[in-house]
Amino acid sequence: MVNTKEIKIEEYNYPLPDDRIAKFPLSERDSSKLMIYRKGEISQTYFSDITNNIPQNSIMVFNNTRVIQARLNFRKATGAAIEIFCLEPVLPADYNMAFQNKGDLVWMCMIGNLKKWKEGKLELPISVKGHEVILRAERVDSSGNTHHVRFTWDDDSYNFADILDAAGQLPIPPYLNRDTEESDKETYQTVYSKIKGSVAAPTAGLHFTENVLQGLKSKGVSCLELTLHVGAGTFQPVKSESIDGHKMHTEFIRVNRSLIESIKSQDRFLIAVGTTSVRTLESLYYIGEKLEHYPNATADEIKVLQWQPYEKEYTLSVEKALQNIIDYLDRNGIEDLLTSTQIMIAPGYTFRIVKGIVTNFHQPQSTLLLLVSCFVNGDWKSIYDYALDNDFRFLSYGDSSLLLP
C-alpha cells in the first residue's frame, strides 16, 4: 500500500527539452494532437475527433473560470519598476463583489522587485474607456512571499474589473519564457470561459471549439460547468524531497446545485476536462463527508484540506455525500456551493467521482503529474514516453490526452 506522504518527487522526473514546450498555440484549437489512453493501450488522433472517443451517455464537466489580467506594472518616482501580481481578493473576499467594487479594496498579491518598495503609495495613470484614471497601490501587510495590497482609484464610475482590463497584463505561464502578446488575450482563454478570477488558464479546455462542443451535445453527452479559480501555486514545483513537505495552494470553487444533482442522480460515465475540474469534483466527496458529521458547518469549515483524503478510511457513499451538499444548500437557501479546496491527489488516493480525464502534458516533478500517475495506476511513464517519441507538444499551449483507465 502506498504511503502518499513518503512519495519521492524525483521518481516523477522526465527529460523535457525546451523545444518540446509549445510557446504558442496552433492557429486552430482543435487541430492539436490527442493521445487516447484506454485500459493501458495508447493511440493518437486529432482533438477534433475527440467526440468519437467519448463513451456514449457520458457527462463532461468543464471549468468555466476566466483568466484575469492580473499583472500590474508600476514605476516609482525613482524609476524603479514594481510588478504587482494579483492572486485573490481579501476585502471583500468574494470574487464577484471584488470585481464590482468601486474605489477601495485589498488583494493578496506577489510583488516583483519588492526591495525597491519599502513604503508609500505607488501611482499608475491609466486610460479606462477613454478617461484618465489614477490607480494607487499601498502595501498593508505581508505573509511569507505574499502581501496584502490596497488598491484605490480616483474615479468611482469604474469598478476593479474595468481597472484590470485597462491596466493589467495577462499572466501567461513563466515556463513559456516570453512576454505576453496581444493574441494571448484570446488564445489563453477557453471558448466557454465566463467567471473572472484565475491567474492561469485551465489549459485542457483550450482545445475545445464551438464545433467540438456541438458535436458532443449532438452525441448526447451532457456538458456541465463548474468554477475553480486557478492560483499561481499551480506553477510551483515540488521542492521537498518527499511530497509531505509540499504545501498545496488553496483554490476557490463554485459548484451549482444542478450539477451536483446531475452527477448524483445519474449513473453515467463522468469525464473531467482538466485537473482543475478533477480537483473540484473529487473535493465534493470530502465536503459531503464533513457535512455528514457537521451539517451546520460554515463555508470556511467545509473547505477541503490537503491531506484530508488520507486521514482515515472513508465509507460514506458518493450518493450520500452529494445529498449532504444538496441538503446544506437547501438549508441555507442558496443555489451555489462556495468554498475552497487544497486537495492533494497523488498515488494512494482513491477516486470517488471522476472516471475519465482530458488533460495536457505536465511539467516534471509537479503535483499535476502526481495526479495523472494516480489516475492511470502508476502508468504515467509509458504515456509520457509515447508523447516524447511521437512529437507531442507539452504544457499549456501543447497537445492533450484523454485518459480512460
N, C-alpha and C positions, 0 to 999 in steps of 0.2 A: 504493500500500500504506500502511495506517495505521501511523504510529509511535505506539504506545499511550501511551508516557510523555509525549508532547508534546500530548496532548489538552487543550484548554482547557475547563475546567469551566463557564465562562459559556455555552458552546454547549448546555448541558443544563439551562437555566433555563426556567421557565414560570410564569405567574401563578397562584398558588394562594390564592384568597380564604379567609379564616378560616372562613367559613360553609360551605365545601365539605369541611372536615375533620370527619369523624364523631367527635363527642365521646363518644358511647355506641353500643353495638351495637344492632341490631334485636332485637326480642323473640324472633324465630325465626331461628336462624343461617342456614338455607338459603333464607330469603326475600330475601336480598340479591341485587342485580343481578350478572349475569355477562356480561362482554364476551367475544365469541368473535372472535379474530383468526386467520384461516385463509388462508394464502397471499396476504396483503395485503388481503383482504376483511374488513370489520368488521360484526358483527351483535351483537345483545344478547338475553338471555333472563334467567331467574332461576336462581340457583345450584342449586335443587332439580332442575333439568333437566340438570345437567352430565353425567349418565350418558349421555344421548342424543348428546352431542357428543364423547365419548371414543372414539377408534378401537377397533375390535374387536381383541381379543387383546393389549391394552396391559398394561404394568406401570406402576403408580403407586407412587411412593416418598414416604413421609411422615416428617417429623421428629418423633419421639416425646418430645422434651425437654419438661420441665415447669418452669414459671417458679417460682422460689423467692421467698419474702417477704424480699427482700434488703436493705430499708431498715430500719436500726435507729436509733431516736431516743433519745439520751442527754441528760441535763441535768447540767451541773456544779453544784457546791455554790453557785456564784455566780449560778446561774440561767441561764447561757448554754446555748443549745441546740446540740448537736453531732449531726449526722447522719452515720452510717457506712453506706456503700453497699457491700455485699459483692459482689465481682466474681468471684473464683475462688480455690480453695483453694491454699495454698502448702505447709504442713506439717500433715498429709500432703497431697500434691498430687493424689492420686486422689479423685475426687468421692465415690464410694461410701464410701470409708474416712473422708473428712472428715465426711460427714453422720452416720456411725455413731459418730464419735469422742465420747468422754465426758470432758469436763472441761478440755481444753487443746489448742488448735490455732491456726494462723496463716492468715489470709486476706489476699489483695490487695484493697484497698478504695479507694474515693474518700471523701473526708471533707468534709462541709459545715461552714462556719464554723471552718475549721482554725486561723485566727489566734487563736481563743479557747482552743485546746487545745495548749498548748506542751509540757506534760509531765504525768506522773502517770497514774493509772488512773481511768477512768470507771466508775460503777456504775449498774446499772439493775435495780430489783426487778421481777420478772415472776411471773405465775401460770402454772405449767406443770401442766396436768391437775389443777388444784385445789390445787397445792402452791406455796408461795412459794420462788422461787429468785433468787439474786443473780447477775446476769450482769456480768462485768467486761471492760473493753477497755483495751488498752495498746498504744501505738504502738511498733513495733520499729525500722523504718527506712523510708526514702522513696526513690522513684524517679520523677522528673518529677511528674505530678499524681496518682500512685497511692502508696499507703502499705501497708506490711505491719502488720497489727493482730493482736495475740494476744488471743484470747477465752478466758476461763476462767469457770467457774461452780461453785457450792458444793454441787452435788448430782449425783454421778456415776451416778445411776439414770436420768438423761436424756441423750440424745445431742444433737448440734448440730441435727439435723433438728427435734427437739422444741423446741429453743430458738428457732429461726427461726419455726416455726409459731406459737409463743406470743408472741414479741416483735416480729417483723418486719412490715413492710408490703409489699404487692405493688407493685413499681415500674412503674406504668403509664408510657407514653411522655411525655416532657416537653412535646411539642407539643400534648397534649390540654389543657394549661393548666387542670387541675383536680386536686383531691385524689383519692386512691384511695377508692373506695366499696366497701362490703361485697360488692356484686354483682360487682365486678371479679374477685374470687377465683374465681368460676366462669366468667364470660364471657371472661376474658383467659387461659383455658387451652383447648387443643384437647380434644375429647372423647376423643382417644386418647393424651393426654399421660401419660407414665409415669416417665421418668428425670429426677430433680430436678437442676437446675444452671443454667438460663437466667435471665438478668435481663431478658429481653424475649421475648415470645411469637413463634413462627413464624407470623405472622398470616394467611398464606394458608390455613392449616389451620383457622382459627376458623369458617369457613363450613360445614365438614363436620358432618353429623349421623349418628347411627347408621343412619337410614333411607337416607341417601345412600350410606354405606359399604356397606350391604347390597345396594343397587341395583347398585353397581359390581361386587361379587362375583358377583351373580346374572348379570351380563352376561359374566362370565368374565375380568374384569380382576383381575390379581394385585395385592393391596395389601400392600406390604412396608414395613418401617420401618428407620430408622437414627437416630442421635443426633448432633446438633450443638448444643452449648450456646451460645446466643446471648449475646454480651457487650454491654456498654454502648456499645462502639465502633460498633455498628450505627446509633446515632443521630448519630454525629459527621459533620457536613457536611465536604465537601472545602473547605478554606480556602485552599489554594495555588492560584495562577493556572492551573498545569498539574498534571495528576494525579501526575506523578513526585514532587511534594513531599508527597503524602499517604501516611501510614503506615496500612496496613490493620491492623485488630485481629486478634489470634490467637484462634482458637476451637478448643475441644476437640471431637474427633469420635470416635464409636464405631460401627463397622460390623461386623455379624456375617458370618461366613464364608458362611452360607446365602444372604444377599443377594448377595454377590459372585459366588457360583456361579450364581445365578439370572440375573443380568444378563450373565454371561459366556457361558452355555451356550445362551441363547435369543435368537434374532434377533427381538425384539419391540419395539414402539414404547414407549419409556420416557418417562414424564411425571413430572417432579419437582414436588412440591407445595411451593412456596415457594422463595425464593432460598437459604435455608439448605440445603435438600436439593440444590439445584443446586451450591452450593459444595462440599458433601461429595462428591457423585458425581463431579464433574469432578476433584476432588483425587485420587481413586483412581488416575486415569491417571498422574499425576506421581509418586505414591507407588510405583506399579509400575515406572515408568521408573527411579527411583532404585535400586530393588531389582534391576533388570537389571544394574546396574554394581556395586552394593554389597549383595549378598544377605544379608550378616550385619550390616547396619546396625541400630542400636537404634531404638526408637520415636521418640526425640528427633531422630535423624539422618534419619528419613524424613518428617518434617513438611514441609509444602509452604510454600515461601516466596512472598512477594508477587509477585515478578517472574519466578519460575521458568518459567512457561509461555512467556515471551517471550525466553528466553536463547538459544535455538537452534532449528533445525528438528528436530522430533520425528518419527521414522519408525517407532517401535515400534508394533505393532498394539495395539488396545484389548484384544483377547483375551489376548495375551501379557502385557500389563501386569497384567491382573487375575489371570492364572495365577501371576504372580510373587508377588502378595499372598497367594494361597492357599498357595503353597509356603512362604512366610515364616511364615504361621500354623501350618502343619504342623510346620515345623522347631522352632518354639518351643512346640508343644503347647498352643496357645490357640485359642479359637473367635472372639474379637473382636479386630478391628484397633483399637487405641487409640493415637491420636496427635493432631496438631493441624494446622490449616491457616490460612494467612494469604493465601490466593489472591485475586488481583485479576482479576476478569473484566470486561473493557471492550472497546470496539471494537478489533479487531485480534486478539482471542482466537479460537481455533478450538475449537468444542465437540466433545468426543470421545464423550460418553456420552448426554447429555440430548437428547431430541428434541422435547419439549413441556414447557411450564411453566404451572402455576397460580400466579398472583401477584396481590397487591393493587396499588394505585396509590401510587407512592412520592414522597418529597419531591423538590423541585427540587434540582439540583446535588448529588445523592447518588450513592454508588457503586452503589446498587441500581438507580438509573435507568440508569447506565452498563451494567450487566449486561443489563437489558432491551433497551437500544438495540443492544447487540452481538447478542443473540439474534434480533432482528427485522431485522437488517441495516440499522440506522440509521433504521427507520421509526417510531421511538418518538413523534415529534411528532404524526403522524396519530392514533395511539392515544390520546394524552392530550388532543388537541383534541376528539376524539369524546367522551371521558369528560366533559370540561368542558361540552360543548354538550348532553349528554344526561343531565345531573343525576346522574352517578355520584358516590358518596361516597368520599372519599380517606383514605389512610393506614390505621393499624392496625385500626380498627373500621369501615373503609369497605368498598366493594364490591371485586370481584375481576375477573380476566381469565384466559382460557385462551388461551395463545399457541401456535399451531400453524403455524410458518413453512412 
